[in-house]
Amino acid sequence: MKSYDAIIIGGGIIGVSLALELRHSGMTVLIVERGEPGREASHAGAGMLAALDPETPAFLKQVCIASAKLYPEFVAEMEAESGLKIDFRRDGTIYLAERPIASLGKLLTATELKILEPELESNSAYLLEEDSVEPRDLMAAALEAAKHRGVDIVRGSPVAELLIDGTRVAGVVTARKQYSAPVVVNCAGAWAADVPGFTIPSRPVKGQLFSVVFPHEPGRQLLRHVVRAESVYIVPRSNGRILIGATVEEAGFDKRVQPDTIQRMHQAAANIVPQLGEARIHEVWAGLRPGTPDDLPIMGATSLEGYFVSTGHYRNGILLAPISALLMSQLIRGDNPHVDLSEFSPLRFAAKEIRSA
Ligand code: GLY
């Protein structure tokens, strides 16, 4: 049986960035991935780094802001270690609000908005200092960096069982093999609940989205900013592709895309930026966000010694990857995480059951 210092279940951006962080501190690391690394939520995400979203609860927002601050260095490191380019845009978000939101500061005047985004039609908008990233670039670079740093990856290998030795975890069992490690971290996203051994109440929350292009003007920069409204968001890429999303659906593991839903989102986007109505649909897809009962991440130690969880990042997985990797690696190595993780503890659900009994 092959042995490692740590085994990470799940090869999405949360798992791979944690693997890189642990490897950086000298640990040997294996990632066990049920399918193909980086091909689920980390491939489907729009890549808005929505750290200032007014919908986010206050204490999670502080963590989101801290992670957003790490992003420029995170991207630079991934690029340097992989030799791959990542589309990371620092142009900000135009946030369209149906009523004033005091915490967002001053509404843009019509003239200011026209200068920032000439094609956008709205009379109630804020400018937020947020970035965006192409998650597919980021994921490809992270996997390449993991390869360079000597992180082992096994794919097509769902974890069937945790190996337990007395009161602590000792490794994982897949259909093909067993691997031993004193540390196992469940980073399996929407599939985290499938790993037996400790109940993790994560569930898939479907998001349908699509991209459009202007085939006769490839590379056209119709928009500079991310545009976020209640009904739809619009995320421009530097190559001219524009992403439009997303639904939030309780549909289990169904990843089918419905043409009428895409049509409705296309219309909602065209109501805000009329020129988008003329753009051609380039790709449609759906992803499964890892949701949790209280919409907060699940990060921390479990009651099984050596077994940790980092999942449930819901709509902010790409944004929270750098800080989650850092905090989880501090916790796993026995240091005090520099942000208090108690609000995110995997034990909070069990505690609630006891309180309400
Ligand atoms: N992160 C964007 C979404 O969940 O749709």
Boltz pocket constraint, residues with backbone or C-beta under 6 A from the ligand:
constraints:
  - pocket:
      binder: B
      contacts: [[A, 45], [A, 46], [A, 47], [A, 48], [A, 207], [A, 245], [A, 246], [A, 247], [A, 289], [A, 314], [A, 315], [A, 316]]
      max_distance: 6.0
